[in-house]
Amino acid sequence: MAVEFGDHASGFRHNEVIRFINNEVLMNGGSADFYVAFRSRPWSEVEDRLRAVVADPQVPRTLKRACAWSALALSVRAAARQEEQQAHRVRRLQEQVEELEFASWTMESELQRLRGQREDAATQLHFTRAALQQAVNECEMLRGRLLQVQRSGGQATPQALEIMPVRGAEQHGAAACPLNAAQQGDMVAAGAQGGLYFEAQMPPPTGVLYVQGGAQEWEATSASSLS
């Protein structure tokens, strides 16, 4: 028997077909040798062997017919084997496609994450540049003010010191008397102990000291301070 029943690798699905082929092989004087010898070989080798048998004039015609039926069964087997190999390749390609899709999805997620980080970094850089520019502007403004103060400092005039009595001094007869520089210094020290306060103003023509009493008391005070 050339083709075995239940052999899924044979490519045949119906037992009636297998039985008919086996009968044709046996009725033409053939056997299972041709089928068994080439059932694992590619179709090209099967065809080459069949051509050699058909072209040999010494081979009986019936045997040629038996080899032809065996070659037919082998062609179906080769087609089934090729289909199985093709299905295996398709499954492998599908697996590779799924792997590539998963890798692509992973890379896309990573790309989105990197884009988010880049946008955050760009925003942070923008704010940092703005803060730096603001700090530079403030520094330049303060530097300009400092230069302006330094330029105007050389033109400032010294302020004169004017000694004023405590509240109510004029009500008790305080008199204003002009003082020279030495008298102003002495009276400033004396006024600090007597409850006088000082007020800095723009320099008047002369320093003025307000004290209680009349001109006689002022003369006595001046004489004692000079001595």
Buried (B, 14 or more C-beta within 10 A) or exposed (E): BBBBEEEEEBBBEEEEBBEEBBEBBBEBEBBBEBBEBBBEBEBEBBBEBBEEBBEEEEEEEEBBBBBBBBBBBBBBBBEBBEEEEEEEEEEEEEEEEEEEEEEEEEEEEEEEEEEEEEEEEEEEEEEEEEEEEEEEEEEEEEEEEEEEEEEEEEEEEEEBBBBBBEEEBEEEEBBEBEBEEEBBBBBBEBBEEEEBEEEEEEEEEEBBBBBBEEEEEBEEBBEEBEE
